[in-house]
Amino acid sequence: MATILDGKALAAEIDKNTMLEVQKLSDRGITPGLVVILVGHDEASQLYVRNKERRAKKMGFHSVIRNLPETITETELIQIVQKYNTDPTINAILVQLPLPAHINDFHVTMAISPQKDADGFHPLNLGKLILNQANQTPVACTPSGIMEFFKAYNIPLDGKRAVVIGRSAIVGKPMAALLVNANATVTVAHSHTTNLSELTRKADILVVAVGIAHFIKADDVKPGAVVIDVGMDRDVQHKLVGDVDFKEVEKKAAYITPVPRGVGPMTITMLMAQTVSLTKWSSE
Ligand code: GUN
């Protein structure tokens, strides 16, 4: 049976460190400020944003939630982002994705100051990551949370074959860059990939971010692999499940993340840690 990578426990451990950093900043009269901008009424997004606010308050941050109407124009949204770029009480700006179809995500991401980029999605920051120059640079929270699992459980990456399924700017692309930077040999698969299971069966490290419940079965997994499940899907009974058929794959993998209590809790934890880092970097 696989060792379960416990996201809840690891997140709590990292949160403790973040709280210590918040205390150190507080001793210097500095409070980290995070603004989360939510456009429209997407239910899943509202839930994520509420969770972020709860954690930010618990950490002692200055936490601002900006709920904006679905009808806001791209220009108006960009003007609001620019206001926070120059607001001295705000150190980190997050625009919750997806945005309504009439707004171009990329234009909005470009408008965020790279120094206040809570998600690390700005092309300057993503570019630095790809060039392996991401020192004092924000990095996408879900992939950096996954890297923390490898570190905490002493899982070697050097020389390993990694397969990342998904090529989004939120998960797949930054994940692939982090793994390459850690000397893994990385294949990025996506919806146009043919013979996917031929690839996944060779993966020492398998990161799955497809958004389809139980997409990966035991047959798709190499014995002894490390399986990371980024999925937050609903099964037929509307229960929260991952992209990996956990019950089956657990018997074959060496390490596996569960859903819930795997990757999910790590993402918010890394966002909090990154907000504190951005605050520190800007005060140096
Ligand atoms: N929507 C789903 N995940 C994320 C994330 O990590 N950041 C933002 N901004 N939006 C998301």
Residues whose N, C-alpha, C, O or C-beta is under 5 A from the ligand:
A	BS01	GUN	V95 Q96 L97 P98 D119
